[in-house]
């Protein structure tokens, strides 16, 4: 919707060396989080970081299952477990990259599950000498729901 964060997920380019060991369905998104999402002055709420990663991870899990089973569309999935580690603050107005990869797909019997690793990296700022830095990383187990 118009007031949302604008998260759009795309497949990772296979030529990107950072993702050489990634599954073929690894995903990436680039978005800028505005001032209205600050939890404290100068810091984006960790809840927003969490939402970006868990939402992006849901797409990752669904795409991994779709690719594996050659489905016409991604199935519905929901997180069954989730953990996040905060490594650094995320300044508002900074372009971020959320990347995910499926590291374990269990589709031999129901319930079908996908374990996903996620990383949220910010573009450089003055505090980091203009270099990109990891703000948070997470891991989740998603389960297919419904038909």
C-alpha positions, -999 to 999 in steps of 0.1 A, spaced: 0 0 0 11 36 -4 22 41 32 42 8 33 79 2 31 79 -7 -6 96 -41 -1 100 -59 -34 119 -92 -37 140 -102 -67 161 -132 -74 198 -128 -68 221 -125 -98 239 -158 -101 271 -140 -110 272 -122 -76 302 -138 -58 287 -131 -23 260 -156 -31 281 -183 -48 269 -209 -23 233 -197 -23 204 -217 -35 191 -209 -70 162 -191 -55 181 -167 -33 163 -133 -30 174 -97 -26 155 -64 -20 167 -28 -18 146 -3 1 150 30 20 133 32 55 122 68 63 122 89 94 87 79 103 100 45 113 123 57 140 121 39 173 145 64 189 159 95 174 183 85 146 175 48 149 150 28 129 129 6 151 142 -30 154 106 -41 149 107 -26 114 140 -44 107 123 -76 120 93 -71 97 115 -65 66 134 -97 72 105 -120 82 84 -108 52 113 -112 28 121 -146 43 85 -157 37 89 -150 0 122 -169 1 106 -199 16 76 -198 -8 99 -194 -39 122 -223 -27 92 -246 -24 77 -234 -57 110 -240 -75 116 -274 -59 81 -287 -68 78 -268 -101 46 -251 -89 28 -225 -110 28 -200 -81 44 -197 -46 25 -216 -18 14 -199 14 39 -202 42 41 -190 77 70 -187 102 72 -214 128 104 -202 145 124 -170 141 155 -155 157 172 -122 150 205 -107 160 210 -70 160 246 -61 150 243 -23 146 218 5 145 200 14 112 199 51 106 167 63 89 169 74 53 196 49 46 193 25 17 193 -10 29 196 -44 12 178 -74 25 191 -108 12 179 -143 19 187 -178 10 171 -211 17 196 -233 35 174 -264 41 143 -274 22 123 -303 36 98 -314 11 99 -352 13 68 -353 36 44 -329 51 46 -305 67 69 -290 41 95 -267 57 122 -243 46 149 -229 68 160 -195 57 189 -172 66 185 -134 62 207 -104 64 199 -67 65 228 -45 53 228 -7 53 246 15 28 275 33 43 272 63 65 296 87 83 299 65 113 311 36 91 335 55 68 309 53 40 311 15 39 281 -8 40 275 -26 72 254 -54 85 226 -42 109 209 -75 116 209 -111 107 182 -138 113 172 -173 107 137 -187 105 118 -220 98 88 -215 76 61 -241 70 37 -245 41 1 -240 51 -30 -249 32 -32 -266 -2 
